Structures are given as C-alpha cells and as structure tokens.
Amino acid sequence: MSLFQGINVVSITVTDLDKGRAFYRDVLGFGEPVYDLPEMGWIEFKTGSTAGNISLVPPEGEWQPSNSTSIVLNTPDCTAAVQALRAKGVRCDDPVNVPGMVNYFSFYDPFGNRLQGCSEPLPAE
C-alpha cells in the first residue's frame, strides 16, 4: 500500500503574484482562487479536477523559470486548446501526437514556466 493518495497541490514560482493571479484566473480560466493569501506568498486555484490544485508562490533566492518539471493539465482537445490559448496571446508549442499513448503540447505562463496540456491520442493516420 502506498503512503500517498494522489496530489493535493503543486506549487509554481512566479515573480509577480498579481500578474500570476490574473493569468491563471482569467487566461487559463481557473476562476477565483480558493486561497488568495499574497501576504503569505500563496495563491491557490482549482484546476477543474477533484484533486491536484495549483498554487502560485514567490521565488526564494535566485530564480529561473521551471522547464524541467511540468504541470500537465487535461484537456479534451489539444488542438482547440492551443488555438484558444494563442488567441489570448499565450506562447504555445504545436501539439505532439504519440499514437496509442497521448496527444500533448507545451505552453508558457508570463514568467516562462512551462506547463503542458494533454488529451487522448489522435487516431493513427
């Protein structure tokens, strides 16, 4: 038996909590934060799932955008998600289809942190 039972929250570092709040709330559509405590360095959003929230936290010490650990969000259609995000000015890579496994794409918040969206794989051509 595992000691753990899923993910409660994943924190991502942003250099401006107000700008981060606006991006994750409005651009990604997560809505109002469930916890909005900038004075404590914590803003937390639900992601449309029963588990696995995202929190925004300020950097400690020297900071660089996160590109080695990715938050991967489910979407019903990667192509549609990329089009919608690009229409909002979000930098997105083209979707990558891995037949029989996953369809995914990378996109970037205003701070350069890489996130990803994934959906069911497209049918093999």
C-alpha positions as CSV (number, residue, x, y, z in Angstrom):
1,M,0.0,0.0,0.0
2,S,1.3,3.4,-0.9
3,L,1.9,6.1,1.7
4,F,0.2,8.7,-0.6
5,Q,-3.1,9.0,-2.2
6,G,-2.8,11.5,-5.0
7,I,-1.6,15.0,-5.4
8,N,-3.1,17.8,-3.3
9,V,-1.4,20.8,-4.8
10,V,1.6,21.6,-7.0
11,S,3.3,25.0,-6.5
12,I,4.8,27.0,-9.3
13,T,7.0,30.0,-8.7
14,V,6.1,33.4,-10.2
15,T,7.9,36.7,-9.8
16,D,4.7,38.7,-9.6
17,L,1.7,37.3,-7.7
18,D,-0.8,39.8,-9.0
19,K,0.2,39.1,-12.6
20,G,0.2,35.4,-11.9
21,R,-3.3,35.6,-10.4
22,A,-4.6,37.3,-13.5
23,F,-3.1,34.8,-15.9
24,Y,-4.1,31.6,-14.1
25,R,-7.6,33.0,-13.2
26,D,-8.5,34.8,-16.4
27,V,-6.4,33.4,-19.2
28,L,-6.4,29.8,-18.2
29,G,-9.9,30.1,-16.8
30,F,-9.4,28.6,-13.4
31,G,-11.6,31.3,-11.9
32,E,-11.2,32.9,-8.5
33,P,-8.5,31.4,-6.2
34,V,-9.7,29.0,-3.4
35,Y,-6.9,30.6,-1.3
36,D,-5.8,34.2,-2.1
37,L,-3.1,35.0,0.5
38,P,-0.5,37.1,-1.2
39,E,0.7,38.4,2.2
40,M,1.7,34.8,3.0
41,G,3.0,34.1,-0.5
42,W,0.2,31.7,-1.5
43,I,-2.5,31.8,-4.2
44,E,-4.2,28.5,-4.9
45,F,-6.5,27.5,-7.8
46,K,-8.7,24.5,-8.5
47,T,-7.9,23.1,-11.9
48,G,-11.3,21.5,-12.8
49,S,-10.5,18.2,-11.1
50,T,-11.4,17.0,-7.6
51,A,-7.6,16.8,-6.7
52,G,-4.5,18.4,-7.9
53,N,-4.7,22.2,-7.3
54,I,-2.1,24.7,-8.5
55,S,-0.6,27.3,-6.2
56,L,1.5,30.3,-7.0
57,V,4.3,31.2,-4.7
58,P,7.1,33.9,-4.9
59,P,10.7,32.9,-5.6
60,E,13.3,32.3,-2.9
61,G,16.8,33.4,-3.8
62,E,17.9,33.3,-7.4
63,W,15.1,32.3,-9.7
64,Q,14.7,30.8,-13.2
65,P,11.5,29.6,-15.0
66,S,10.7,26.0,-14.5
67,N,11.2,23.9,-17.6
68,S,12.3,20.6,-16.1
69,T,9.2,19.8,-14.1
70,S,5.9,20.3,-15.8
71,I,2.4,20.6,-14.6
72,V,0.3,18.7,-17.1
73,L,-3.3,19.6,-17.4
74,N,-6.0,17.5,-19.0
75,T,-7.9,18.9,-22.0
76,P,-10.4,17.3,-24.3
77,D,-8.7,18.6,-27.4
78,C,-5.1,19.8,-27.6
79,T,-5.5,21.5,-31.0
80,A,-8.5,23.5,-29.8
81,A,-6.7,24.4,-26.5
82,V,-3.6,25.6,-28.4
83,Q,-5.8,27.7,-30.7
84,A,-7.7,29.2,-27.8
85,L,-4.5,30.0,-25.8
86,R,-2.8,31.5,-28.8
87,A,-5.8,33.7,-29.4
88,K,-5.2,35.0,-25.9
89,G,-1.5,35.7,-26.6
90,V,-0.1,32.7,-24.8
91,R,3.1,31.2,-26.2
92,C,2.3,27.6,-27.2
93,D,4.2,24.8,-29.0
94,D,2.4,22.8,-31.6
95,P,0.7,19.6,-30.3
96,V,2.6,16.3,-30.5
97,N,0.7,13.1,-31.1
98,V,2.1,9.9,-29.7
99,P,-0.1,7.2,-31.3
100,G,-1.8,4.9,-28.8
101,M,-0.5,6.9,-25.9
102,V,-1.1,10.7,-25.7
103,N,-1.5,14.0,-27.6
104,Y,0.2,16.9,-25.8
105,F,1.5,20.4,-26.1
106,S,3.7,22.8,-24.1
107,F,2.7,26.3,-23.2
108,Y,4.3,29.0,-21.1
109,D,3.0,31.4,-18.4
110,P,4.1,35.1,-18.5
111,F,7.1,34.2,-16.4
112,G,8.4,31.5,-18.8
113,N,7.3,28.5,-16.7
114,R,6.5,25.5,-19.0
115,L,3.1,23.8,-18.5
116,Q,1.6,21.2,-20.7
117,G,-1.9,20.1,-21.8
118,C,-2.7,16.6,-22.8
119,S,-5.6,14.7,-24.3
120,E,-6.3,11.3,-25.8
121,P,-4.1,10.4,-28.8
122,L,-5.3,11.1,-32.3
123,P,-6.1,8.1,-34.5
124,A,-3.1,6.8,-36.4
125,E,-3.0,8.1,-40.0
